Amino acid sequence: MNWIRNERFVSFSDGKAVVLAEIMADSAGDLPDVNDITGKIIAKGSVALDINTGDTYCLNSSGIWKKQSSASPLGTPTSMLIMGTSAGAPIVGNLTVQEDE
């Protein structure tokens, strides 16, 4: 089983919303294909968490989920926030690296 924890609209394609998504899945085998979610297309750069193992994945430009190393700049999915820049372009930030000044 999988579900979208958070998403950010990117564009429309073929009448579907393209979304940059944070996906939670019971296992890596449950990660969805780009078109598996009704009415949506998952954008490259989307991230996923395998709840059973804690492994993180990122969707590449070929539509393949790639396991990220522990040194990934994305951090853990529970610390991610999908937000927009002032120009509206989606970016992925890591809340765990913010420091008080």
Backbone torsions as a table, in degrees:
resi	resn	phi	psi	omega
1	MET	NA	145.4	176.2
2	ASN	-142.5	159.4	176.8
3	TRP	-154.0	156.8	177.8
4	ILE	-87.7	121.1	178.8
5	ARG	-81.7	-36.9	-177.5
6	ASN	-155.5	149.7	176.7
7	GLU	-149.3	156.6	178.0
8	ARG	-132.7	122.6	178.7
9	PHE	-62.4	134.4	178.3
10	VAL	-111.2	-49.8	-177.6
11	SER	-170.9	-174.5	171.6
12	PHE	-112.7	146.5	174.9
13	SER	-148.1	124.3	-179.8
14	ASP	53.0	39.0	177.6
15	GLY	76.6	7.5	179.2
16	LYS	-115.7	150.0	175.3
17	ALA	-77.7	128.9	172.8
18	VAL	-91.8	124.7	-175.0
19	VAL	-127.5	139.0	168.9
20	LEU	-85.4	119.9	-167.9
21	ALA	-125.9	152.5	165.8
22	GLU	-106.1	118.4	-175.5
23	ILE	-115.2	137.6	174.9
24	MET	-108.2	134.8	179.5
25	ALA	-137.1	145.8	178.2
26	ASP	-63.2	-33.5	177.5
27	SER	-153.4	165.9	179.6
28	ALA	-60.0	-30.8	177.9
29	GLY	-66.2	-16.1	179.6
30	ASP	-92.7	-0.6	179.7
31	LEU	-64.6	132.8	-175.0
32	PRO	-78.9	152.7	169.1
33	ASP	-72.7	166.1	-176.7
34	VAL	-51.8	-37.9	-176.2
35	ASN	-106.0	14.0	-175.6
36	ASP	-74.4	-18.9	-177.4
37	ILE	-97.4	118.6	-174.6
38	THR	-53.2	127.1	176.1
39	GLY	80.0	2.3	-177.4
40	LYS	-135.6	155.0	170.9
41	ILE	-120.9	128.9	-179.1
42	ILE	-81.8	125.9	-177.2
43	ALA	-79.0	149.5	173.3
44	LYS	-59.9	145.5	-175.6
45	GLY	93.7	-8.6	175.3
46	SER	-63.9	153.8	-177.0
47	VAL	-122.5	156.5	-179.0
48	ALA	-143.6	153.1	176.1
49	LEU	-119.9	127.2	170.7
50	ASP	-85.8	107.4	-173.7
51	ILE	-63.6	-35.6	-177.7
52	ASN	-66.8	-37.0	-175.4
53	THR	-108.6	-20.4	-175.0
54	GLY	83.9	3.0	179.5
55	ASP	-70.0	144.7	176.7
56	THR	-109.7	149.4	-178.7
57	TYR	-133.7	152.4	176.0
58	CYS	-130.0	138.6	-178.7
59	LEU	-83.4	121.3	-179.3
60	ASN	-87.1	178.6	-175.6
61	SER	-69.2	-12.8	176.1
62	SER	-92.2	1.3	-180.0
63	GLY	80.9	22.7	-179.0
64	ILE	-110.1	132.2	176.9
65	TRP	-76.4	122.7	179.9
66	LYS	-111.5	127.7	178.4
67	LYS	-66.0	136.1	-179.0
68	GLN	-96.5	146.4	177.7
69	SER	-76.2	166.3	-179.8
70	SER	-66.7	-15.8	178.7
71	ALA	-91.1	10.8	-178.3
72	SER	-58.1	135.9	178.1
73	PRO	-69.4	-9.3	-179.3
74	LEU	-76.9	-19.0	-176.8
75	GLY	72.6	-155.6	179.2
76	THR	-94.8	147.2	-178.7
77	PRO	-56.4	-29.1	-179.9
78	THR	-70.4	-14.8	179.4
79	SER	-103.6	2.4	-176.5
80	MET	-86.1	150.1	176.7
81	LEU	-137.6	124.1	175.0
82	ILE	-91.4	123.3	-177.2
83	MET	-139.9	171.2	179.7
84	GLY	-110.1	148.5	173.1
85	THR	-79.2	176.9	179.2
86	SER	-62.7	-25.0	178.2
87	ALA	-85.8	-4.3	178.3
88	GLY	89.6	-0.2	179.5
89	ALA	-76.1	134.1	-178.6
90	PRO	-71.4	141.3	173.8
91	ILE	-136.3	161.5	177.2
92	VAL	-115.3	125.7	-179.4
93	GLY	-114.5	161.4	-179.8
94	ASN	-118.5	113.3	-176.7
95	LEU	-69.6	-21.0	-174.8
96	THR	-75.3	-14.8	-178.3
97	VAL	-97.8	-0.8	178.8
98	GLN	-74.5	135.2	179.2
99	GLU	-122.8	146.1	174.7
100	ASP	-76.2	141.4	179.5
101	GLU	-104.8	NA	NA
